[in-house]
């Protein structure tokens, strides 16, 4: 990896990213360049025992879509977190955040694995629990047609608050009377 850093210093228009691959966890970031240059080269390092092979990644969306989604449309991927986005604008917003952090890939436990809390002696009882509910009227909205080239939320309802209620329960099992408020109050 040191030779890649040396290569980047000698070639000021090229940035090199290296991703790794393991059968159990899929593709993950190994080395992501700190430079945002006009020519970006993405490599995949495949290690088999002591042998290592670098492959050029021509289509990042094609490679990462296999492990991220069942949809076949093009997605834009952040190489630091390997999250996929439907638009380049969404990717750029994510990059502002991700550039402050080290590259990482979320590795979840295998399906069916159970995780349970065992350190009950380290837990604390809370003195109060609050149960709350909020109600609203829905009004239909007239909206324009969404643009299929952009990600959007189709707003079709407006929620107008009309009432809420909450109930406080204490540690000694006493229940405080619920507080009800409506729009007419």
N, C-alpha and C positions, 0 to 999 in steps of 0.2 A: 504494500500500500504506500510505502514511502516513495517508491519510484513513480507512482501516479501523482503525488504531490509535486515532485520534481518536474514531471512532464507538464503539469498545469502552470508552474512558474515560468517554464520556457515557452509556453504557448498561451499567450494572453487572451486569445479568443475562444479557447476550448475549456470546458469544464467536464470532469469525468465523475460519474456516479457508479458505484458497484453495489449490486444486490446479490444476496446469496439465496440458495435453494436447499431445503431439506424436505424429504418426503412427508414427515410428520407435520411440519408447521408451514410448508409452502415457501413463498418468496418473502424475504425480509431484508431490510437495509443493512449493508456492511459499511459502506463509505459513501457519504453524500457530500458533494462539493460545497464549500462555503461561498463559491463564486456563482453569480448569475450572468452567464456569458451567452453570446449569440449562438455558439455551437455547443450543444450539450450531447455528450456521448454516454449512453447507458449500457453497462456491461452486466452480465449474469455470471457469477462464479459458481461453477458446479464442482464440488469436491467428492471424489470417490476414493476412499482410503487415503493414500499419500498423493494421488494424482489430482491435479487441479486444472480446470479448463475454463477459460473466459470465452463467453459468447456475446456477440453484439445483440442488443435488444432493439429491434427496429420498430416494434409496435407495443408500447407499454400498456395501452388499453387492452390489447388482445391477450397479453400475458397475464395481467392482473384480474381481468374480468372473470377468468375461470375460477378463481378462489373467492371472488367478492360477490358476484351476482349471477343470476341465471339469464339476465337480459343481455342481448347481443349488441345494443347500441353503444356508441363510443362514449367513454367516460374519461375525465381528466383526473390524473392521480398526483397526489402530493407524495414525493419520494421520502420525506421524513417520517410520515405517519402511515403511509400507504392507504389513506382514505380516498375514495373515489367521489367525484363531483360531476354533476350533469352539465355545468357551464364553466367556462374559463374564469368568469368573474367570481364564482364561488370558490374556485381553486385559489385565486389570487388573495381573497380575503383570508382563507385558511393559511396561506403561506406567510402572511404578516405575523400570525401567531406562532406557527411552527418553526420559523427561522430562529426563534429565541430558545429553542429546545433541541436536545440531542435527537438524532433519528431513533425511532423505536417502532416495533410492531407488536400489537396486542396479541398475546398468545393465551388463548382460553383453554381450560382443561378439556379433555375429551368428553364427548356427549355421554350422558348417563353418570358422570362423576358427581358425587355428592360432597358438598362443602358444608360443614356444620360448625356452629359456635360451641366451644367447650369450656371456656374460661368464665363461667358464671360468677365466680368469686370476684372477678374484676369489673362486674357490671354494677350500675347504680340504679336504684329505683327513682323514678321521677315523681315529684310531689303532686303533679297535676297532669291530667290528660284532657285535651280539648277536642270535642267532636263538633264539626261545623258543616253547615250546608248553605249553599248560595243558590238562589233561584233567579231566573231571567226569562223575559218574554222574547220570542224570536220573531223577527220581521223579515220577510223576503226582500231581497235587493235586486234591482235590475243591474246587470253587469255586462261588460263587453266580452267578446270571445277572447280566450287566451291565445298567445302566440306560441305555436308548437316548437319554435326555435329557442325559446327561453323558458327557464324554470319559473313557475308562478304558482300562486295560491288562488284558486277561484273562489272569491267571496260571494256567497249567495244569501247569507243571513246576517242580521245585526242583532246582537244580544243586548236587550235593555234590562238592567237590573230591576227587580221588583221586591225581593225580600231576602233575608238571611236569618239563620238561627244557629246558636251554638250552645253547647252543654259542657260544663266543667265538672270533672270527676276528680276527687282528691284521693290521696293515698290511704286515708282512713275510711274509705268507702262512703263518705258522705257525698251526696249529689246536690249541687247548687241548682236552683231552678233555671230552666233554659230561658235565654233572652231571645225574644222574637222581635223583629223589626220588618216593617213593610214600607212600601213606597208612600203610603198614605200617612205614616207617622211623622 
